[in-house]
Amino acid sequence: MTDALLARARAGDAEAFRDLVDPYRGELRLHCYRLLGSFSDAEDVLQEVLLAAWRGLATFEERASPRTWLYRIATNRCLNAIRDGRRRIPVEPVPPFEPPEPTRRSDVPWLRPYPESPELHAARRETVELAFVAGLQRLPPRQAATLVLRDVLGYTAPEVADLLDTTETAVKGTLQRARATMTRLRPDRERVAAGSAEERRLSRRFAEAFVAGDLPGLLALLTDDAWLAMPPAPHEYHGRDAVAAFLRVGWAATTSRPDLAPTRANGQPAFACHLSGRPAGLLVLTCHEGRISGLTRFLDGSAVRRA
C-alpha cells in the first residue's frame, strides 16, 4: 500500500501524498513541539516539513521508511529554526501589581502548552509533560534532538547518527551528557496517575480553594518544594512559602477570581481561566506523591482557545 501511494505521490498525486503523510502528522507535530517548546511554532515548522517532503519526493531513496525520512526532515527543520532564531519570543508582560521578588527568572519564556490530542494519548506521559519539554529547551539543541530520537522515539544509536549526519560515537557522548542534565533537572518522583481518582480529587480541591480565595486550603495541597511559573512572564517562585507570598499579594490586588473550567494539557490536569467571560490564560497542575508539586499559569488567552 505504501509503495503504491509513494509511486502515485511521486507522479504528482497530491491526494496520495496526503494519504502517505497524514498517519504521521500528529506525531511529527509533537516531535517538533518537544524540540521547540511552542505549539504554534511546531505547527509552523510542520508545514515546512510537509512542503519539503512534497518537494523532495524525487530524492527519497527508500533506504529508510517514509516515517523515518519525515523525522529526518522534521528534526533538521527544528534545528534550523532554533539556529536561525525563528522561535517566537513573547514580549514580557507588565504585571498588574507589584509582585514579590521571584526565586529565579525563567530561561524558557517561549514555553507553551500542548492541547489534548490523539498523539498525546499515544505518547508516554513522561515525554510530553511540561517539565520534560522545559528541560529539553535547556539543553543544547543537538543534545535535545539526540535524546528525543534515542530515548523517546526509540531509534538506535546508528539510526540517530544517520538522522543527524554524525557518528555513532558522537551520538553516544551527546546522549550521555543530555541524560545527565535531564536527570539533574527532573529528579525521579512518584507521579499521580493520569485520570486517577487521586488526580481528580487534587484538581477538584485546588479549583475550590482557588475560586474561593482560600489560601490556607490551597497551600495544604502543595508539596514543600512546589513551584509557580507564569510564561511568558519570567518570574518563578520555588517553595511553598514563595508561592504563598506571590498568591497573597496577587489576590489582595485583585477584586475578582477567574472561573476555572477543567481541561487537560500536556497529559496533565489543567483549567481554562476566564474573567468576565473572556479567556484569561491556562493553569496546568503538576502532581507528585499525592500533592501538587507545580503550577504553571500561561497568561495568554490563546492557550485557553487551544485547550
Secondary structure as UniProt FT lines:
FT   HELIX           2..10
FT   TURN            11..12
FT   HELIX           14..36
FT   HELIX           39..55
FT   HELIX           57..59
FT   HELIX           66..83
FT   TURN            84..85
FT   STRAND          104..105
FT   TURN            109..110
FT   HELIX           118..122
FT   HELIX           125..127
FT   HELIX           130..137
FT   HELIX           141..147
FT   HELIX           148..152
FT   HELIX           157..163
FT   TURN            164..165
FT   HELIX           168..185
FT   TURN            194..195
FT   HELIX           197..212
FT   HELIX           215..219
FT   TURN            220..221
FT   STRAND          222..229
FT   TURN            231..232
FT   STRAND          235..238
FT   HELIX           240..253
FT   STRAND          259..265
FT   TURN            266..267
FT   STRAND          268..275
FT   TURN            276..277
FT   STRAND          278..288
FT   TURN            289..290
FT   STRAND          291..298
FT   HELIX           302..306
//
